[in-house]
Amino acid sequence: MTIKKALILGTLTLTTMMSPCEGEDIVADHVGTFGTNVYQTYGAFGQFTYEFDGDELFYVDLEKMETVWRLPEFSNFTRFETRSALRNIVVAKKNLDILIKNSNFTPATNEIPEVAVFPKSSVTLGTPNTLICLVDNIFPPVINISWFYNGHSVAEGVAETTFYPKSDHSFLKLSYLTFLPSIDDFYDCKVEHWGLEEPLIKHWEPEIPTPMSELTETVVCALGLAMGLVGIMVGTILIIRGLGSGGISRDQRTT
């Protein structure tokens, strides 16, 4: 991915913190980010999200003009008017145009993203699972994440989140791939971003413990049996000694 034009990011965020006020220090018990608006010149891209304690409640699909809840059950308790999100994006775009002119078209600084790949749960061969590609420290929020299965590009079973804003003004994004673990298969998550000189590829393959050979099992069983016999012998000797010392003490008292 090469840079062909300058990109400047405009962000409007309204954050509400709910906490008891005791003394001069304020400690937030809960943090709600209501209406994180992001708009940028590259691709005329915009994003509107609601979060609570760092977890996304929903985002607005600006193309389909609909609210996408992180969990479908949330829609049973409340609603959100998508037009208000569109109005906020329009305001963000206007503010961005002003900032671009005031900054003399200064391009955004490209940060180097950090990538990690891991399974959602413990891996068991033949049991369906999900691979997660976590991309952190994203700025600006323009990125391509793709999956490869045994070296071949795969699109089926792939899903990803929106950009999650962080307190340092960078972003985080997750990409998911459903898969069926097999000892002969391997997977790669490919990340392309302007902060990288070349695409970053994170490799993953199942790590299945090597089963013990029959000889190893025999040796382990023999050692366990030997230790058990030694324990029995030591215990028997201690009991005999204890009985002997008890008899001597009684004889001394009788004398």
C-alpha positions, 0 to 999 in steps of 0.5 A: 500500500503506497501513499498517493495523497495526504490524509488528515483525520478529524475526530469529534468525541463526547465522553461522559464519565459517571463516578462518585465525587469524593475529595479532589481526585475523581476516579471513573467507575464507568466510562461511556463514549457516546457518539465517536465521530471519525471522518477522513479525506481518504475514501471519504470514510466516516464512522460513528460508534457508541461505547461503554467501558471500552466495549462497543454497543453499536455503530452506524453503517453509513452506507446502508443507513442502519444501526448495527448492534454489537449484540442483537439483543441490545436492540430489544431495549433501546433504539438509535436514530441513524439520521443523527449520526449522519448529521454528526458526520456532516459536521465532522467533515466541515470541521475537517475542511477547516482544520485542513486549511488551517494546518496548510494541508499537513499530512497525518503521521503514520504509526506502525501497527502491532499485530497478534494472532491467537485462537478464541479458545483452547485448540482441539483437533476437529473442534470448530474454533475462531482465530483472532487477528488483533491489530493495535496502534493504528493511525490513521485508521485506514488498513487492509486485513486479510487471511490466508489458509495454507498459503491461499487467500480466504474470504469465507468465514471472515468478519471484522470490527469497526475501528475502536478508538483509544485514549492515545488517539490511535485505533484498534481493530479485530478480524475473525476467521472461523476454522476447523483445527487440523494438524497439517493446516496453517494460517496467516494474517496479512496487514497492510498499512501506510506505517509499514514499509511492506505488508506485515504477516503473522503466522499461526498453526496449531500447537498440539502436544506430542503424545508420549511414546510407548517406551516413555509411558513404560518408563514413567509407569515404572518410576511411579511404581518404584516411588510408590514401593519406596514410600511403602517401605519407608512408611513401614520402617517408621511405623516399626521404629515408632512401635519399638520406641513406645515399648521401651518407654513402657518398660522403663516406667514399669521398672 
